[in-house]
Amino acid sequence: MKPYLQGALDGLCAVYSIVNATRIVSGIDEKDARELFKRILVYLERSKDLSKLLTEGIGLATIGGILRDVVGDSISQRHMPFKHFPNTSLDEFWLQMLSFLGDGRKRAVLICLSGPMWDHWTIVHSISERQIFFFDSYKLKRLNRSRCTTKHSTASRPHVLCPTHTYFLS
């Protein structure tokens, strides 16, 4: 028997992702990050069934509410360029992330990963032609492009990057 790790029983990856994105984009310090984490939990407690969210995770609409109502101007620009485009190819999605993150500004991509290994929100902080690099609460470091897809997972491409569930943040 192995011990559970943080994140194994809770659905807080979205909350950590939002706090981590704010750290990247706005440069908040540890004190401000802890305060933001607390404000997000208070928001969830007031507006949602907190125990359900803690055990089942947070969806896209709730993330949008947190970004709008709690994070506010700390992340001044947030958009979902693929919100209405579920058939976005991996090549197009990868190219847009590469362009967005490659201009040297403080930016982050909040993304949902799915597939047999993942049902997880995380932050992309950089990307190359071959790999995507994460700033992640579950110690996920990187994935090879050759193992990713934007469609359905397969044995050779088990990692699904979800364009419709992606925020570009700056």
C-alpha positions as CSV (number, residue, x, y, z in Angstrom):
1,M,0.0,0.0,0.0
2,K,1.2,3.5,-0.9
3,P,0.2,6.8,0.7
4,Y,-2.1,9.1,-1.2
5,L,-0.4,12.2,-2.5
6,Q,-1.8,15.7,-2.5
7,G,-4.2,15.9,-5.4
8,A,-5.0,12.2,-5.4
9,L,-8.3,12.7,-3.4
10,D,-9.0,16.3,-4.1
11,G,-10.0,18.2,-7.2
12,L,-8.0,21.4,-6.5
13,C,-5.8,21.3,-9.6
14,A,-7.8,24.1,-11.2
15,V,-7.4,26.3,-8.1
16,Y,-3.6,25.6,-8.1
17,S,-3.5,26.3,-11.8
18,I,-5.2,29.7,-11.4
19,V,-2.8,30.7,-8.6
20,N,0.2,29.5,-10.5
21,A,-0.9,31.3,-13.7
22,T,-1.3,34.5,-11.6
23,R,2.2,34.0,-10.2
24,I,3.6,33.8,-13.7
25,V,1.6,36.6,-15.3
26,S,1.5,39.1,-12.4
27,G,4.6,38.1,-10.4
28,I,2.7,37.8,-7.1
29,D,4.7,36.7,-4.1
30,E,4.0,33.8,-1.7
31,K,1.9,35.9,0.7
32,D,-0.3,37.2,-2.2
33,A,-0.5,33.6,-3.7
34,R,-1.8,32.3,-0.3
35,E,-4.3,35.1,-0.1
36,L,-5.5,34.5,-3.6
37,F,-5.9,30.8,-2.8
38,K,-8.0,31.7,0.2
39,R,-10.1,34.1,-1.8
40,I,-10.8,31.5,-4.4
41,L,-11.9,29.0,-1.7
42,V,-14.2,31.6,-0.1
43,Y,-15.7,32.3,-3.5
44,L,-16.3,28.6,-4.1
45,E,-17.8,28.2,-0.6
46,R,-20.2,31.1,-1.2
47,S,-21.2,30.3,-4.8
48,K,-20.9,26.5,-5.2
49,D,-21.1,23.2,-3.3
50,L,-17.5,23.3,-2.0
51,S,-17.3,19.7,-0.8
52,K,-18.5,18.5,-4.3
53,L,-15.9,20.7,-6.0
54,L,-13.1,19.5,-3.7
55,T,-13.8,15.9,-4.4
56,E,-15.0,16.0,-8.1
57,G,-13.1,18.9,-9.5
58,I,-13.9,22.3,-11.0
59,G,-15.3,22.8,-14.5
60,L,-14.7,25.4,-17.2
61,A,-17.6,27.7,-16.2
62,T,-16.4,27.8,-12.6
63,I,-12.9,28.6,-13.7
64,G,-14.3,31.5,-15.8
65,G,-16.1,32.8,-12.7
66,I,-13.0,32.6,-10.6
67,L,-10.9,34.4,-13.2
68,R,-13.6,37.1,-13.6
69,D,-14.8,37.6,-10.0
70,V,-11.7,36.7,-7.9
71,V,-8.5,37.1,-10.0
72,G,-9.9,40.2,-11.8
73,D,-7.2,42.6,-13.0
74,S,-4.3,40.5,-11.8
75,I,-4.6,38.8,-15.1
76,S,-5.7,41.6,-17.4
77,Q,-6.0,39.6,-20.7
78,R,-7.7,36.2,-20.8
79,H,-9.2,34.7,-23.9
80,M,-10.3,31.3,-25.2
81,P,-9.4,31.3,-28.9
82,F,-10.6,27.7,-29.4
83,K,-13.7,27.8,-27.2
84,H,-16.0,27.0,-30.2
85,F,-13.6,24.9,-32.2
86,P,-13.6,21.3,-30.9
87,N,-12.1,20.0,-34.1
88,T,-8.9,22.1,-33.8
89,S,-5.9,20.1,-35.0
90,L,-2.9,19.5,-32.8
91,D,-0.7,21.4,-35.3
92,E,-2.9,24.5,-35.2
93,F,-3.3,24.4,-31.4
94,W,0.5,23.8,-30.9
95,L,1.4,26.7,-33.3
96,Q,-0.9,29.1,-31.5
97,M,0.5,28.2,-28.1
98,L,4.0,28.5,-29.5
99,S,3.3,32.0,-30.9
100,F,1.5,33.2,-27.7
101,L,4.1,32.0,-25.3
102,G,7.1,32.8,-27.5
103,D,7.0,36.6,-27.5
104,G,8.9,37.0,-24.3
105,R,6.1,38.5,-22.3
106,K,4.7,37.2,-19.0
107,R,2.1,34.8,-20.3
108,A,0.6,31.4,-19.4
109,V,-1.8,28.9,-20.9
110,L,-4.3,27.3,-18.5
111,I,-5.3,24.0,-20.1
112,C,-7.2,20.8,-19.4
113,L,-5.5,17.5,-20.0
114,S,-7.5,14.4,-20.5
115,G,-7.0,10.8,-21.6
116,P,-6.5,7.6,-19.7
117,M,-3.8,9.2,-17.4
118,W,-5.3,12.6,-16.9
119,D,-8.4,14.6,-15.9
120,H,-6.3,17.6,-14.9
121,W,-6.0,21.3,-15.1
122,T,-2.5,22.7,-15.5
123,I,-0.4,25.6,-16.7
124,V,1.8,25.6,-19.8
125,H,4.6,28.0,-19.2
126,S,6.7,27.3,-22.3
127,I,6.6,25.2,-25.5
128,S,9.0,24.1,-28.2
129,E,8.5,22.4,-31.5
130,R,8.8,19.0,-29.8
131,Q,7.7,19.4,-26.1
132,I,5.2,21.2,-23.9
133,F,6.5,22.3,-20.5
134,F,4.2,22.7,-17.4
135,F,4.2,24.7,-14.2
136,D,2.1,22.1,-12.5
137,S,0.7,21.3,-9.0
138,Y,1.1,17.5,-9.6
139,K,4.7,17.6,-10.6
140,L,4.0,17.1,-14.3
141,K,7.0,18.6,-16.1
142,R,6.6,18.0,-19.8
143,L,5.0,16.0,-22.6
144,N,6.4,15.1,-26.0
145,R,4.3,16.4,-28.9
146,S,4.5,13.0,-30.5
147,R,2.5,11.6,-27.6
148,C,-0.2,14.3,-27.6
149,T,-3.5,14.8,-29.6
150,T,-6.4,17.2,-29.5
151,K,-8.9,14.5,-30.5
152,H,-9.3,11.1,-28.9
153,S,-6.6,9.3,-27.1
154,T,-4.9,6.3,-28.6
155,A,-2.2,3.9,-27.5
156,S,0.4,6.0,-29.3
157,R,-1.1,9.4,-28.4
158,P,-2.6,9.0,-24.9
159,H,-2.4,12.7,-23.8
160,V,-5.3,14.8,-24.9
161,L,-4.8,18.6,-24.9
162,C,-8.3,20.2,-24.8
163,P,-8.4,23.4,-27.0
164,T,-12.0,24.2,-26.0
165,H,-10.9,24.1,-22.4
166,T,-7.9,26.4,-22.7
167,Y,-7.4,30.0,-21.5
168,F,-4.6,32.1,-22.9
169,L,-3.6,34.5,-20.0
170,S,-1.5,37.6,-20.0
